[in-house]
Amino acid sequence: MKNGFLTPPAPKPQKGDRKQIDADYKKLRIQVFFGIFIGYAAYYLVRKNFSLAMPYLIELGFTKSDLGMAYAFNGVAYGLSKFLMGGISDRSNAKRFLPLGLLLASVATMLAGTNIGLYNITSMCIFQFLIGWFGGMGWPPCGRVMTHWFSIRERGTKMAFWNLAHNIGGGMLGQIVKWGILLGASLFVPAYAWRFGVFFFPACIAMMIALIALLLIHDNPQSKGFPSIEEHKNDYPPNYSADSEKILTTKEIFFKYVLNNRLLWFVAVANAFVYFVRYGVLDWAPVYFTEVKGYSQEAISNAYSLYEWAGIPGTLLCGWVSDKFFHGKRAMTTILFMLPVMLSILVYWLNPYGMTVDIIAFVSIGFFIYGPVMLIGVHALDLAPKNAAGTSAGLTGFFGYFVGTSLLANFVMGIVVERLGWNNGFILLVISCLLAIALMAFTRKRE
């Protein structure tokens, strides 16, 4: 690979004695982990903003099916980017790749809130596609960093903690938007306050975090004069060799280690239905709570945040159950967590008892759904060499975001709710839970 702005840094000679290396290695691992944590959390400040803008856009005369189509472009681009840009990320310097994508996504989000970005459905589709494409540049470099700085026996636990960045970032978005609208109301006429709060304010914060991430992240230990993580921890995967450290060609990544991996395809299809549930509930909650329940913007923002934050203990519990009771097996743990997701959806849908039960059921979905999201990502990393990890996870992400999010959660859900009503939308969510459970059950024996 030719030298360039994104070329991975070359290895440096190892320096210092064993004791000094251990101390420095430990400090740098903490720094790198914090960098990818806050960096990826910031991606969620400029990922799903359109969902919080939809109630305002409906008031301006746009239909749910039109908005669902525009939002679908976000998921389409994100899924394609996570897979295709994952191949580039596996051959790039994560230190620069992650902040670059975050800066570009922030600029696109700002433009999406202007008169140009909201001019009509066509312009919304274009900017949602750009936001999704740049947003897809976040996960692959994080996966690359995880495989280079954390060994296979500790990766599950570390990934569970890192995965909380989804929930921290997504949860903070609701609060930041609420604060931004209040700030915007004091600076602009009310008609523009929501644009500032939904699009501009979160993007400014994300840009600042991108610069911090640039300072904290380092691509791999060897570039800092340290041994590989496998050598440092004496934790070698069964198929590990010196070739595991080399930068693979694009052909090797896609055709040798990813596209021919049958188990990875099975897991990827299951991921589509998991993501349909995740975003089919979350993305349409502001509209559902507004139209059907009549809740205030403040109540909606709080519920949106609680959904994401509930995933924090839920993800940690899921990882613990997977290790403690199933010894690292992913399928049964995913099945056990998808069952209460389905039950919570039924309560969320059919509840006659008011806002308290609505919020509890909604938050329960968030509590249980993020564990399966995390486990599928960890499984994908384990199914490929470290320098193909981003592409491997990108394939599952492609199915999750292209099929599960854009096609089902955004486009199909919007049309079904618009033409057939909310009841049929909830039926689709319940069926999706059942299909995810069935697909994971098929993988259990092979796992």
C-alpha positions in Angstrom: 0.0 0.0 0.0 1.4 3.4 -1.0 2.1 6.0 1.6 -0.7 8.5 2.0 -2.8 10.4 4.5 -4.6 7.3 5.6 -1.8 4.8 5.3 -1.3 2.8 8.6 1.8 3.8 10.5 4.9 1.7 10.1 6.2 -0.4 13.1 8.9 1.1 15.3 11.7 -0.8 17.0 10.7 -2.0 20.5 12.1 0.1 23.3 12.5 -0.2 27.1 12.6 -3.2 29.4 9.7 -5.5 30.0 8.5 -3.6 33.1 8.5 -0.2 31.3 6.8 -1.7 28.3 4.0 -3.2 30.5 3.4 0.2 32.2 3.4 2.2 29.0 1.3 -0.4 27.2 -1.4 -0.3 29.9 -1.6 3.5 29.9 -1.8 3.7 26.1 -4.5 1.0 25.9 -6.7 3.1 28.3 -6.1 6.2 26.2 -6.9 4.5 22.9 -10.0 2.9 24.4 -11.2 6.2 25.6 -10.5 7.8 22.2 -12.6 5.3 20.2 -15.3 5.4 22.9 -15.9 9.1 22.9 -15.2 9.2 19.1 -17.9 6.6 18.3 -20.3 8.1 20.8 -20.0 11.4 19.0 -21.0 9.7 15.7 -24.4 9.2 17.3 -24.8 12.9 17.8 -25.0 13.2 14.0 -26.6 9.9 13.0 -30.3 9.9 13.9 -31.1 13.6 14.2 -33.7 13.3 11.4 -35.9 11.2 13.6 -36.3 14.0 16.1 -37.0 16.5 13.3 -39.9 14.4 11.8 -42.7 15.7 14.1 -41.8 19.2 13.0 -41.6 18.2 9.3 -45.0 16.6 9.5 -46.4 19.9 10.8 -44.9 21.5 7.7 -46.9 19.2 5.5 -44.6 16.2 4.7 -46.1 12.8 5.0 -44.8 9.9 7.1 -44.2 7.7 4.0 -42.2 10.6 2.3 -40.1 11.1 5.5 -39.6 7.4 5.9 -38.3 7.2 2.3 -35.9 10.1 3.0 -34.7 8.5 6.2 -34.3 5.2 4.4 -31.4 6.8 2.4 -29.6 7.3 5.7 -29.7 3.5 6.5 -28.9 2.5 2.9 -25.8 4.7 2.8 -24.8 3.7 6.3 -25.0 0.0 5.5 -23.1 0.3 2.2 -20.5 2.5 3.8 -20.0 0.3 6.9 -19.2 -2.6 4.5 -17.3 -0.9 1.7 -15.5 1.7 3.8 -14.8 -1.1 6.2 -12.5 -2.5 3.5 -10.7 0.8 3.2 -10.6 1.2 7.0 -8.8 -2.2 7.3 -6.0 -0.8 5.2 -6.0 2.7 6.8 -4.8 4.5 9.9 -7.6 4.5 12.4 -6.2 7.6 14.1 -7.1 9.6 11.1 -10.0 7.6 9.6 -12.4 7.9 12.5 -12.1 11.7 13.1 -12.3 12.3 9.3 -15.6 10.5 9.0 -16.9 12.3 12.1 -16.0 15.8 10.8 -17.6 15.0 7.4 -20.8 13.7 9.0 -21.0 16.8 11.2 -20.7 19.1 8.2 -23.4 17.1 6.3 -25.7 17.3 9.4 -25.4 21.1 9.6 -26.2 21.4 5.9 -29.2 19.1 6.3 -30.7 21.6 8.7 -30.5 24.5 6.2 -33.2 25.6 3.8 -31.3 23.7 1.1 -31.3 20.5 3.1 -35.0 20.7 4.0 -36.2 22.2 0.7 -38.0 19.1 -0.4 -37.9 15.3 -0.1 -35.2 15.0 -2.8 -32.8 17.3 -0.9 -33.6 15.4 2.3 -32.8 12.1 0.6 -29.5 13.5 -0.6 -28.3 14.8 2.7 -29.5 11.7 4.6 -27.5 9.6 2.2 -24.4 11.8 2.9 -24.9 11.6 6.7 -25.3 7.9 6.5 -22.3 7.4 4.3 -19.9 9.4 6.5 -21.5 7.9 9.6 -20.5 4.5 8.3 -16.9 5.4 8.7 -17.1 5.2 12.5 -17.5 1.5 13.4 -14.8 -0.1 11.1 -11.8 1.8 12.6 -13.0 1.1 16.1 -13.2 -2.6 15.3 -9.7 -2.4 13.8 -8.4 -0.7 17.0 -10.1 -3.3 19.2 -8.4 -6.2 17.4 -5.0 -4.6 17.5 -5.0 -3.4 21.2 -7.1 -6.1 22.9 -6.5 -9.9 22.8 -9.2 -12.4 21.9 -9.8 -13.6 25.5 -10.5 -10.1 26.8 -12.2 -8.7 23.7 -15.7 -9.8 24.5 -15.7 -7.9 27.8 -13.9 -4.9 26.4 -16.3 -4.8 23.4 -19.3 -4.9 25.8 -18.0 -1.8 27.5 -17.0 0.0 24.3 -20.5 -0.8 22.8 -22.0 1.4 25.5 -20.8 4.3 23.3 -23.9 3.7 21.2 -26.1 4.3 24.2 -24.1 7.2 25.6 -24.1 9.0 22.3 -27.7 8.1 21.3 -29.0 9.0 24.8 -27.1 12.3 24.9 -28.6 13.3 21.5 -32.1 13.6 23.0 -30.8 15.9 25.8 -28.5 17.9 23.6 -31.4 18.5 21.1 -33.6 19.6 24.0 -30.9 22.0 25.3 -30.2 23.2 21.7 -33.9 24.0 21.1 -34.0 26.1 24.3 -30.8 27.9 23.3 -32.1 28.3 19.8 -35.4 29.8 21.0 -33.4 32.5 22.8 -31.3 33.2 19.7 -33.7 32.8 16.8 -37.4 33.0 16.0 -39.2 29.9 17.1 -39.5 28.6 13.6 -35.8 28.1 13.4 -35.1 27.0 17.1 -35.8 23.4 16.4 -33.4 23.4 13.4 -30.6 24.7 15.5 -31.3 22.2 18.3 -31.8 19.2 16.1 -29.0 19.7 13.5 -26.5 22.5 14.3 -25.9 22.2 18.1 -25.1 18.4 18.1 -22.9 18.8 15.0 -20.8 21.5 16.7 -20.2 19.3 19.7 -19.3 16.3 17.5 -16.7 18.4 15.7 -15.0 19.2 18.9 -14.9 15.6 20.0 -13.4 14.6 16.6 -10.4 16.7 17.4 -10.0 15.1 20.8 -10.3 11.6 19.3 -7.5 12.5 16.9 -5.2 13.2 19.8 -6.1 10.0 21.7 -6.3 7.2 19.1 -3.3 5.2 17.9 -3.7 2.6 15.1 -1.7 -0.3 16.5 0.9 -1.1 19.2 3.8 -1.8 16.9 3.6 1.7 15.6 4.4 2.9 19.1 7.3 0.6 19.7 5.3 -2.2 21.5 4.9 -5.9 20.6 1.7 -7.1 19.2 -1.2 -7.6 21.7 -1.0 -11.4 21.1 2.7 -11.4 22.1 2.2 -9.0 25.0 -0.7 -11.0 26.5 0.6 -14.4 25.4 -2.9 -14.9 24.0 -2.8 -16.3 20.5 -5.9 -17.3 18.5 -5.7 -20.9 17.0 -5.1 -19.5 13.5 -2.6 -16.8 14.5 0.6 -16.4 12.6 3.0 -13.7 11.5 0.8 -13.2 8.5 -2.0 -12.0 10.8 -0.1 -8.7 11.2 0.3 -7.9 7.6 -2.0 -5.5 5.7 -4.2 -7.7 3.5 -5.1 -6.8 -0.1 -8.7 -5.8 -0.9 -9.2 -9.1 -2.8 -8.0 -11.2 0.2 -10.2 -9.3 2.6 -13.4 -9.5 0.6 -13.1 -12.9 -1.2 -10.9 -15.0 1.1 -12.1 -14.0 4.6 -15.5 -12.4 4.3 -17.7 -13.2 1.3 -16.9 -16.9 1.5 -17.6 -17.2 5.2 -21.0 -19.1 5.5 -21.5 -18.6 9.2 -20.9 -14.9 8.9 -23.8 -14.7 6.3 -26.2 -16.5 8.6 -25.4 -14.1 11.5 -25.7 -11.1 9.1 -29.2 -12.0 8.1 -30.3 -12.4 11.7 -28.7 -9.0 12.3 -31.1 -7.4 9.8 -34.1 -8.4 11.9 -32.5 -7.3 15.2 -31.8 -3.9 13.7 -35.4 -3.6 12.3 -36.6 -4.0 15.9 -33.9 -1.6 17.3 -34.7 1.2 14.9 -38.3 0.4 14.0 -39.1 1.2 17.6 -36.6 4.1 18.2 -36.9 6.0 14.9 -40.7 6.1 14.9 -41.1 6.7 18.7 -41.2 10.5 18.4 -44.0 10.3 15.8 -45.9 7.6 17.7 -45.7 9.4 21.0 -46.8 12.6 19.3 -49.7 11.3 17.2 -51.1 8.4 19.2 -50.2 9.4 22.8 -50.1 13.2 22.6 -47.0 13.5 24.7 -44.9 16.7 24.9 -41.6 17.3 23.2 -39.8 17.2 26.6 -41.4 13.8 27.5 -40.4 12.5 24.1 -36.8 13.7 24.4 -36.5 12.1 27.9 -38.0 8.8 26.7 -35.6 8.8 23.7 -32.7 9.2 26.0 -33.9 6.6 28.5 -34.2 4.1 25.7 -30.6 4.5 24.8 -29.3 4.6 28.4 -31.3 1.5 29.4 -29.1 -0.3 26.9 -26.0 0.3 29.1 -26.9 -2.2 32.0 -28.6 -4.4 29.4 -25.5 -4.7 27.3 -23.3 -5.4 30.3 -25.8 -8.0 31.6 -25.9 -9.7 28.1 -22.1 -9.9 27.9 -22.0 -11.4 31.5 -24.7 -14.0 30.7 -22.9 -15.0 27.5 -19.6 -15.5 29.3 -20.9 -16.9 32.6 -23.7 -19.2 31.5 -22.9 -20.0 27.9 -19.1 -19.7 27.9 -18.9 -17.3 25.1 -21.6 -18.8 22.9 -23.5 -16.0 21.3 -26.7 -17.7 19.8 -28.5 -18.7 23.0 -27.8 -15.4 24.7 -29.2 -13.5 21.8 -32.3 -15.7 21.8 -32.9 -15.2 25.5 -32.7 -11.4 25.2 -34.9 -11.2 22.1 -37.8 -12.9 23.9 -38.3 -10.1 26.5 -37.8 -7.6 23.6 -40.8 -9.1 21.9 -42.8 -9.1 25.2 -42.0 -5.4 25.8 -43.1 -4.5 22.2 -46.4 -6.2 22.9 -46.9 -4.1 26.1 -45.7 -0.9 24.3 -48.3 -1.5 21.6 -51.3 -2.7 23.6 -50.9 -0.9 26.9 -54.1 0.9 28.0 -52.7 2.3 31.3 -51.1 5.5 30.3 -47.7 7.1 30.0 -45.9 5.4 32.9 -46.4 1.9 31.5 -45.7 3.2 27.9 -42.3 4.5 29.0 -41.4 1.4 31.0 -42.2 -0.8 28.0 -40.3 1.5 25.6 -37.3 1.6 27.9 -37.4 -2.2 28.4 -37.0 -2.6 24.7 -33.9 -0.5 24.8 -32.6 -2.5 27.8 -32.8 -5.9 26.1 -32.1 -5.0 22.4 -28.6 -3.7 22.6 -27.1 -7.0 24.0 -27.9 -8.9 20.8 -26.6 -5.9 18.7 -23.3 -6.1 20.6 -22.9 -9.9 20.5 -23.4 -10.0 16.8 -20.7 -7.4 16.3 -18.3 -9.3 18.6 -19.0 -12.6 16.7 -18.2 -10.9 13.4 -14.8 -9.7 14.7 -14.0 -13.2 15.8 -14.8 -14.7 12.4 -12.0 -13.0 10.5 -8.3 -12.0 10.8 -7.6 -8.7 12.7 -6.8 -6.9 9.5 -10.2 -8.0 8.0 -12.2 -7.3 11.1 -13.7 -4.1 9.9 -15.0 -5.7 6.7 -16.3 -8.7 8.6 -18.3 -6.5 11.0 -19.2 -4.3 8.0 -21.1 -7.2 6.3 -23.3 -7.8 9.4 -23.6 -4.0 9.6 -24.7 -3.8 5.9 -27.5 -6.2 6.6 -28.4 -4.5 9.8 -28.6 -1.0 8.3 -29.5 -1.6 4.6 -32.1 -4.3 5.1 -33.0 -3.9 8.8 -32.9 -0.2 9.1 -33.4 1.6 5.8 -35.6 -1.0 4.0 -37.7 -2.3 6.9 -37.5 0.2 9.8 -37.6 3.4 7.7 -39.1 2.7 4.3 -41.5 -0.2 4.9 -42.5 0.9 8.4 -43.3 4.4 7.1 -45.5 3.0 4.3 -47.3 0.5 6.6 -48.0 3.0 9.3 -49.2 5.6 6.8 -51.5 3.3 4.9 -52.4 0.5 7.2 -52.0 2.0 10.6 -49.8 1.5 13.7 -51.2 -1.9 14.6 -49.8 -3.4 11.4 -46.4 -1.7 12.1 -46.3 -3.4 15.5 -47.2 -6.8 13.9 -44.1 -6.4 11.7 -41.9 -5.8 14.7 -43.2 -8.9 16.5 -42.6 -11.0 13.4 -39.1 -9.6 13.2 -38.4 -10.7 16.7 -39.5 -14.3 15.9 -37.4 -14.4 12.7 -34.3 -13.2 14.6 -34.8 -15.9 17.2 -35.3 -18.6 14.5 -32.1 -17.6 12.6 -30.0 -17.6 15.7 -31.4 -21.0 16.7 -30.1 -22.4 13.4 -26.6 -21.1 14.2 -26.5 -22.6 17.7 -25.3 -26.1 16.8 -22.6 -24.9 14.4 -21.4 -22.4 17.0 
